[in-house]
Amino acid sequence: MKATGIVRRIDDLGRVVIPKEIRRTMRIREGDPLEIYTDREGEVILKKYSPIGELSDFAKEYAEALQQSTGHITCISDKDNIIVVTGASKKEYMGKKISKELEQVIEGKKIKNLQGNANTIPIIENQEGVSPYMSQVIAPIVSQGDTIGSVILLSKDQDAMGEIEMKLAETAANFLGKQMEP
């Protein structure tokens, strides 16, 4: 665990303020859910809650089925990290922070079909050089009106994805979003 040197007091309602620098670094926004843990040494641990992370085994199986059906690399992300990768090196994407561009697409709540090097976006933060993928379909996962992640199809072939891939990614995103509803 990394020490920050920042000390905060608990107020009379039991609240503590998480410093702005930490919220910015960890991408914690107002309204984001946090899990609270304690460990054996008596430390309190706050962790960003990932609803899609709760479905990771299920999401992995769905991504594998999508990858087998389409032949395209399939990733599923929450709002911060890639949580499932099929058809590509897990080391390259798994657990990596998503890029600001992908975050903007997710927040836009609209499916995107991006074709050609000039139009594709980096999927992960600090992705070196030009994106190696010439075609991308990104479908935001929405649950109860809030974006919680995305389904991403990637291909190294330009114009490799069309209406079918968009519908498949959209169906997967809708299905995963419905799994999070009560």
C-alpha positions as CSV (number, residue, x, y, z in Angstrom):
1,M,0.0,0.0,0.0
2,K,1.3,3.4,-0.9
3,A,1.5,6.1,1.8
4,T,0.3,9.6,0.7
5,G,1.1,11.5,3.9
6,I,-2.4,13.0,3.8
7,V,-4.3,12.9,7.1
8,R,-8.1,13.5,7.3
9,R,-10.4,13.6,10.3
10,I,-13.7,11.8,10.6
11,D,-16.6,14.3,11.1
12,D,-19.5,14.0,13.5
13,L,-21.5,12.0,11.0
14,G,-18.7,9.4,10.4
15,R,-17.6,10.9,7.1
16,V,-14.1,11.3,5.8
17,V,-13.1,13.4,2.7
18,I,-11.0,11.6,0.1
19,P,-8.5,14.2,-1.2
20,K,-9.0,15.5,-4.7
21,E,-5.5,14.3,-5.8
22,I,-6.4,10.7,-4.9
23,R,-9.9,11.0,-6.4
24,R,-8.4,12.3,-9.7
25,T,-5.6,9.6,-9.8
26,M,-8.1,6.8,-9.0
27,R,-10.8,8.2,-11.2
28,I,-13.3,8.4,-8.4
29,R,-16.2,10.6,-9.2
30,E,-19.1,11.9,-7.2
31,G,-21.6,9.1,-6.8
32,D,-19.1,6.3,-7.6
33,P,-19.7,3.3,-5.3
34,L,-16.8,2.2,-3.0
35,E,-16.4,-1.1,-1.2
36,I,-15.1,-1.0,2.3
37,Y,-12.9,-3.7,3.7
38,T,-10.8,-4.2,6.9
39,D,-7.7,-6.3,7.1
40,R,-6.1,-8.2,10.0
41,E,-3.9,-5.3,11.0
42,G,-7.0,-3.1,11.5
43,E,-6.6,-1.1,8.3
44,V,-9.6,0.2,6.5
45,I,-9.4,-0.3,2.7
46,L,-11.6,1.6,0.2
47,K,-11.9,0.0,-3.2
48,K,-13.8,1.3,-6.2
49,Y,-16.7,-1.1,-6.8
50,S,-17.0,-2.5,-10.3
51,P,-20.4,-3.9,-11.1
52,I,-19.0,-5.5,-14.3
53,G,-16.2,-7.0,-12.1
54,E,-19.0,-8.9,-10.2
55,L,-19.9,-10.5,-13.5
56,S,-16.4,-11.2,-14.7
57,D,-16.7,-15.0,-15.0
58,F,-20.0,-14.6,-16.9
59,A,-18.6,-11.8,-19.0
60,K,-15.6,-13.9,-19.9
61,E,-17.8,-16.7,-21.2
62,Y,-19.9,-14.2,-23.2
63,A,-16.7,-12.6,-24.6
64,E,-15.3,-16.0,-25.6
65,A,-18.6,-16.8,-27.5
66,L,-18.4,-13.4,-29.3
67,Q,-14.8,-14.0,-30.2
68,Q,-15.5,-17.5,-31.6
69,S,-18.5,-16.2,-33.6
70,T,-16.9,-13.2,-35.1
71,G,-13.2,-14.1,-35.1
72,H,-12.5,-10.6,-33.6
73,I,-10.6,-9.8,-30.4
74,T,-13.2,-9.1,-27.7
75,C,-12.7,-7.0,-24.6
76,I,-15.1,-6.1,-21.8
77,S,-14.3,-3.1,-19.6
78,D,-15.7,-1.4,-16.6
79,K,-15.4,2.4,-16.4
80,D,-11.8,2.1,-15.4
81,N,-10.1,-1.1,-16.5
82,I,-10.2,-3.9,-19.1
83,I,-11.6,-6.9,-17.1
84,V,-12.0,-9.5,-19.9
85,V,-9.9,-10.2,-23.0
86,T,-10.3,-13.0,-25.5
87,G,-8.5,-13.6,-28.8
88,A,-5.4,-11.5,-27.8
89,S,-2.6,-11.4,-25.3
90,K,-4.1,-11.0,-21.8
91,K,-0.9,-9.4,-20.7
92,E,-1.4,-6.6,-23.2
93,Y,-4.8,-5.5,-22.0
94,M,-6.0,-7.4,-18.9
95,G,-6.3,-5.1,-15.9
96,K,-5.0,-2.0,-17.7
97,K,-6.6,1.4,-17.3
98,I,-8.8,2.4,-20.2
99,S,-7.9,5.5,-22.2
100,K,-9.6,8.8,-21.8
101,E,-10.9,8.5,-25.4
102,L,-12.6,5.1,-24.6
103,E,-13.9,6.7,-21.4
104,Q,-15.5,9.5,-23.5
105,V,-17.1,6.9,-25.9
106,I,-18.5,5.0,-22.9
107,E,-19.9,8.2,-21.3
108,G,-21.5,9.1,-24.7
109,K,-23.8,6.0,-24.4
110,K,-23.8,5.5,-28.2
111,I,-22.4,2.5,-30.0
112,K,-19.4,3.4,-32.2
113,N,-18.0,1.7,-35.3
114,L,-14.6,3.2,-36.0
115,Q,-12.8,2.3,-39.2
116,G,-9.2,3.2,-40.4
117,N,-6.1,4.3,-38.5
118,A,-7.2,7.9,-38.4
119,N,-10.5,7.1,-36.7
120,T,-9.7,4.4,-34.3
121,I,-8.9,5.3,-30.7
122,P,-6.5,3.8,-28.1
123,I,-8.2,1.3,-25.9
124,I,-5.8,1.5,-22.9
125,E,-4.0,4.4,-21.3
126,N,-0.5,5.1,-22.6
127,Q,-0.9,2.8,-25.6
128,E,2.3,3.3,-27.5
129,G,2.2,4.7,-31.1
130,V,-0.7,4.3,-33.5
131,S,-3.4,1.8,-32.6
132,P,-2.6,-1.6,-34.2
133,Y,-6.3,-2.1,-34.8
134,M,-7.9,-0.7,-38.0
135,S,-11.5,-1.5,-37.0
136,Q,-13.2,-1.1,-33.6
137,V,-16.8,-1.5,-32.4
138,I,-17.4,-0.1,-29.0
139,A,-20.8,-0.6,-27.3
140,P,-21.3,1.1,-23.9
141,I,-22.9,-1.1,-21.2
142,V,-25.7,0.8,-19.5
143,S,-27.6,-0.2,-16.4
144,Q,-30.5,1.8,-15.0
145,G,-29.4,4.8,-17.1
146,D,-25.8,4.8,-15.9
147,T,-22.8,3.7,-18.0
148,I,-20.9,0.9,-16.2
149,G,-18.5,-0.3,-19.0
150,S,-18.2,-1.4,-22.6
151,V,-18.0,-4.3,-25.0
152,I,-15.2,-3.8,-27.5
153,L,-14.5,-5.7,-30.7
154,L,-11.1,-5.2,-32.4
155,S,-9.7,-6.2,-35.8
156,K,-6.5,-5.5,-37.6
157,D,-8.4,-5.5,-41.0
158,Q,-9.8,-2.2,-42.2
159,D,-13.6,-2.2,-42.9
160,A,-13.7,-5.6,-41.1
161,M,-16.7,-4.7,-39.0
162,G,-20.2,-3.7,-40.1
163,E,-23.8,-3.8,-39.0
164,I,-23.6,-7.4,-37.8
165,E,-20.7,-6.7,-35.4
166,M,-22.4,-3.6,-34.2
167,K,-25.6,-5.5,-33.4
168,L,-23.6,-8.4,-31.7
169,A,-21.7,-5.9,-29.5
170,E,-24.9,-3.9,-28.7
171,T,-26.7,-7.2,-27.8
172,A,-23.8,-8.2,-25.5
173,A,-23.7,-4.8,-23.9
174,N,-27.5,-4.7,-23.4
175,F,-27.5,-8.2,-21.9
176,L,-24.7,-7.5,-19.5
177,G,-26.4,-4.2,-18.5
178,K,-29.6,-6.1,-17.7
179,Q,-27.7,-8.6,-15.5
180,M,-26.9,-5.7,-13.2
181,E,-30.5,-4.6,-12.7
182,P,-32.5,-5.8,-9.7
